[in-house]
C-alpha cells in the first residue's frame, strides 16, 4: 500500500468495526446501494468544525500538505459467487493487508441483510462498516492513509453492495531546534514514543530554581515556547494513567506545580503538584492559574506578576509549564479527525451523493485563544 515512498517504514494501523442500523439510510436510502454510499460519506461536517480542527492541527505543530494522491471512492454491485474475487480487487485499490482483505471477505457472512422489496424493511437495514488508518513517518513528514468500506446485502437479489474509499494525505511536523530543552532536561517514555520537558527549563530532578527562572525580573515574565514543543493537554491520551503519575508526580522539576491545558476550557491551565510536595504529589493544586496565559497559537506564554501595595512586584507562581515533544497524541487525534472530514466530503462528490447537514459546533474557546493560528501556514 505504501511502496510508493520507496523506503522501509514502520506502519501503524488503527481499525474500527461497526455493525449497527443505518440511521442515514433509514431517512434517505431506498436501496442497498444508496445505503452503503450514504454510510461511507456521513455524517456530514459543518465547515466551522473542519476549520476549528485544522486550526488545532496548526496549533499543535503540524502543517497540512497538498494532497499527494487523488481521493478514490467507488461502489460495486457483486454477485455472491464473485464476492471473493471482488474483495481482492477492492483490497488492491485500498492497499489492504492479507488479514484486512480476509476481514473484508468475511463481511459476506456478517448477517448484513437489506430487504428492499419491503419498504418497512428499510427500518432494519444494516451495514458492516470499517475504517483503517495507515501511518508512516519519514523524518518530519507523517504520511497517512484512510481506507474505509461499507458492505450490505440485498435480500431480494442476493447481491452484495460495497462502497469504499481511500484518502491519502501528509502532515509536516514542526521540528525541534537548539532553542529547546537539552536532552538531560527531558523525560522520555520510550515505549510510548513520547518526550516531556518544562518551561522555564529545568532538569526533572532539580530541587530548586534554575538559571532560566525570571524571579528577579520586575515585570511579567514572557517565554517563547521552543519549536517542536507544545503544552501538555489533559484531554490527550493517557494523561491520568501515564503523564500524571510518571511525569508530574514522579519528578520534582525544580518547582511545586506543573501547568497543563484543561480538558474543559482550552484557555485554562490547572496546576498539578510535583514530587517536591511529598504526599501531595500528583494532586491538583488549583483548577486554573489565572496568572498564566498561552498566546500566539501556543508559541508564547506569560507568567503574570502581582503588584504589591508598596508598588513592588510579587510573584505568585511556583510553577512551570509542562511541554511535550511534537507530535503529541492530541495533534495526531486532530489530524485523523481532519482527514476523516476531508475524505467524506471528497467521497461524497465522487459518488454523487449528498451529505447530511450538521449543526455548527459550539465554540467554548471564543476567538482570542486561536489568534495567530495561521502563523505556520505563511
PyMOL commands that set and color helices and strands:
alter all, ss='L'
color gray80, all
select helices_A, chain A and resi 3-5+23-28+32-41+47-59+80-94+98-109+119-124+183-185+190-192+239-248+275-280+329-351+368-370+375-377
alter helices_A, ss='H'
color red, helices_A
select strands_A, chain A and resi 12-21+62-64+72-78+113-114+126-138+141-154+160-173+187-189+194-199+221-224+229-231+257-261+269-273+284-286+292-295+300-303+305-307+313-315+319-325
alter strands_A, ss='S'
color yellow, strands_A
deselect
rebuild
show_as cartoon
